[in-house]
Amino acid sequence: MPRFQCSYGYNIRLGANAFVNANGFFMDDALITIGADVRIGPGAQLMTALHPVDDHLRRREGWERAAPIVIGENTWLGASVTVGAGVSIGHNAVIGAGSVVLHDIPDHVVAAGSPARVVRRTPAEVEGLQREH
């Protein structure tokens, strides 16, 4: 979708059938891996950069490091979700719109809020089950 932005582009891995909606921003200073069938809502931001918190001098000098982000297969990130550096989100997870994900999220859950927390579990996917369309 239009207005996709990224820092470099070569640190992004998209699985089959992944979809990124309008105004997505991927700060790919480190690797961003997005699994198959992932849906990312408009305005989502995946941010791999980290800055010193306790070391005031290094922060003043502009020091930065980066940590990878991994999004599991068949996961859905709602509109305006922000995912922080070093975060892994499991398979079949749903992240509510506007959430800020600062910690790992397991498989088969709905998480929401700022910071995002697990709200409930979802059923495990049954292998080989085909839905009729």
N, C-alpha and C positions, 0 to 999 in steps of 0.2 A: 504494500500500500504506500501511497505517497508520503514523502517527507521522512523516510527512514534515515536515521543518522547513526554514525558509529565513529569511533576514534581511528581505527586502522582498517577493519574489515577482514584482514587475514587471520584474526584470532577468533573467528566465529565459525562454529560447526552446527549446521541445521540438519536435523533428521528428515526423513521422507514425510511429506505432507504437513510439515510445520507451517504455521501461518503467523505473521507478524502484522498487526493492524496499523493504522495510521499513526504517525508521530512517535514511533518507537525510537528509543535511543539506547544503543549498546556501547558502553565505555569499555571497549575490548583491549585494555592494556594487558590483561591476562586472557587466557582461553575462556570462551563462553561456549558451552556445549548444550545444545537444545535437542531433546529426543524427538523421535517420530511422533507425528500426530499431535504435537503441542499447539495450543492456541494462545496467542498473546494479544491482549486487548489494547485498544488505542491509548497512547500516552505512556506506555510502560517504559521503565528505565531499568537496565541491568548494568550495575556500576561496579567494576572490578578494582577501582583505585582505593587505597587506604593512605591516610596521613597520620603522622605521629600524634598521639593524644597527650602523653605525659612528658615528652621531650620537647619543651618549648623552643629551644634553639633550633633543633632540626625542622620543626614546623615553620619557624620564621624563615629558615633557609629554603623552604619549599620541597623538602624531602617527601618522597612518595614511594610506596611499594604497591604491588597488585596481587590479588588472589583470585583464582578461577571461580566461575559460577557453573553449576550443572543443573539442568532442568530435565527431570525424568520424562519418559514417554507418556503420552496421552494426558498431559497436565494442562490445566487452563489457568492462565493469569488474567484476572479481570482488568478493567480499565484503570489506568494510572497506578498500577502496582510498581513499587520500587524494590529491587532485589539488590542486597548489599554484597560486597566482596567476600569471597570464600564460602558462599552459601550453596548448599545442595538442596534441591526440592525433589522429593520422591516421585515415583510413577503414580499416575492416576490421582494426583492431588489437584485441588481447586483452591486458588488463592483469591479471596474477595477483593472487589474493586477498592482502590485507594490504600491497600495494605502496604506496609513497609516490612519486608522480610529480612531480618538481621541474623537469624539462626536457622540451622537446618530444619527442614520440614519432612516428616516421614511419608512413605507410600500411603495411599488410600485414606486421605484426610481432607477435610475442609479447614482452611486456616484463614484468619482475618484479623485486622487491627493494626495498630502501630504501637509497639512492634507486633507483628503477626503471631498469633497463638492458635493452636489447634482448637477448633470449635467442636468438631465431631468427626467420627470415623465414617468411611463409606465402604460398601461391600467390596470384597476382593473381586477382581475380574476373573471370570471363568474362562480358562483356555479353550480355544476352538469354538466358543459360542458365537454364532453369527446372528446378527439382528436382521430382521426383514425390513426393507425400506418401503 
